[in-house]
Amino acid sequence: MTDIYYSLIFQERTDAAGRIMQPTEKIVLSYGKQEWFQLHIPEYKRVDENVICWDVIVYDTEQNSLLCHTIDADIMFSDREYGQVVFSVNTKTKSFLQAVRKNNVHGWMEVRGIHNSGNTVFCMRFRILAQYTNDPSEDIPVELIDDFATMSWVKNLLSGGENESFVTKELLESKISGMMIDTAESSNVLLIHNTIVQHSLAADDVITIDTSAMTSDKSVTMELWLIMPETVVSFSIPNVNWLEEPSFDTANTLYAVVLRWDGEKVLANVSYTLEVS
C-alpha cells in the first residue's frame, strides 16, 4: 500500500512531514494492476465536511479521458477523524489499456468528496504517470463505471426536473412505490421485479416469460396485464404454473396476471379483471 499526503490548507500534495512536494513528483500506475493507497489528510478533522459520497478518478491530461474510476462503495476510512482514507485504483480497464498501449500517459488522480448539496467540496489532485505493462493473464479489461448519483441528481429526479422543488414524503413515496407500466408489442415478456407489462392479445398468441436473468436466491414479482379484444381469441402462456387455472373467455376485458419467480419456476394467478372499451 502506498501512503500519500495532502494539505487542505495549501491544496497540494505533501510528504509525511507536511512539506509541499515538487510538482514533477508523480505516482506511477501500471496497466493490469490494482494499486492500493492510504491518503492522509491532516486538516480533515478541522473541516465541516458533510460529505455523503466519495470517488476517485484517474484521467489523461492531454485527451481529458477517464482511465479509472473507484466508486464510493470501494472507499473506506481507516481513521475518519484524522482523514485517513483507503482506496484502490484498478488499472485493468479498457480505457487505460487503449491510452497506454503505445506511449506513457501523463494525467491526474483526483480524490473527490461530494457534499450533501451535491457539490464537490474536496478535490485532491495528484500527478500520475500511466504506463503499459504486459499482462500475463487472459482476463478481459473491465468497463468503467463513469457516473454515480449525487444528492442533487436524486433531488432533480424526484422533483420531476424542478430543481427548486422540495422533496416531500408524498413525492418520495410516489416515486419509489409506484410501478412503471410498459406496453409490450412483442409476445416475449422479460420478468423484471416490481414492473407491469401490458399486452393486447391477438389470435394464437404464444406469450413467453423470459427468466434468463433469474437466480435461485431471489424472488421476483411482476404483473402482466392481458387485454382481450372485442372478439375472444385463443392464446397460450407456456412454462408457467397456474395456482388456479383461469378462463380467459370474456371480451373487452383486462386480465391482471400476477407472476412470481420463486427461485425455481414461474407461478401465475389472475388477481382481478376489469372491463375495458
Stockholm file with secondary structure:
# STOCKHOLM 1.0

chainA/1-277         MTDIYYSLIFQERTDAAGRIMQPTEKIVLSYGKQEWFQLHIPEYKRVDENVICWDVIVYDTEQNSLLCHTIDADIMFSDREYGQVVFSVNTKTKSFLQAVRKNNVHGWMEVRGIHNSGNTVFCMRFRILAQYTNDPSEDIPVELIDDFATMSWVKNLLSGGENESFVTKELLESKISGMMIDTAESSNVLLIHNTIVQHSLAADDVITIDTSAMTSDKSVTMELWLIMPETVVSFSIPNVNWLEEPSFDTANTLYAVVLRWDGEKVLANVSYTLEVS
#=GR chainA/1-277 SS CEEEEEETTTTEEECTTSCBCCTTCCEEEETTCEEEEEEECGGGGGSCCCEEEEEEEEEETTTCCEEEEECGGGCEEEETTTTEEEEEEECCBHHHHHHHSSSCEEEEEEEEEEETTSCEEEEEEEEEEEECCCCCSCCCCBCCCCCCCCHHHHHHHHTTTCTTSCCCHHHHHHHHHCCCEEECSSSEEECCTTCEEEEECCTTEECEEECTTCCTTCCEEEEEEEEECSSCCCEECTTCEESSCCCCCCSSEEEEEEEEECSSSEEEEEEEEEECC
#=GC SS_cons         CEEEEEETTTTEEECTTSCBCCTTCCEEEETTCEEEEEEECGGGGGSCCCEEEEEEEEEETTTCCEEEEECGGGCEEEETTTTEEEEEEECCBHHHHHHHSSSCEEEEEEEEEEETTSCEEEEEEEEEEEECCCCCSCCCCBCCCCCCCCHHHHHHHHTTTCTTSCCCHHHHHHHHHCCCEEECSSSEEECCTTCEEEEECCTTEECEEECTTCCTTCCEEEEEEEEECSSCCCEECTTCEESSCCCCCCSSEEEEEEEEECSSSEEEEEEEEEECC
//
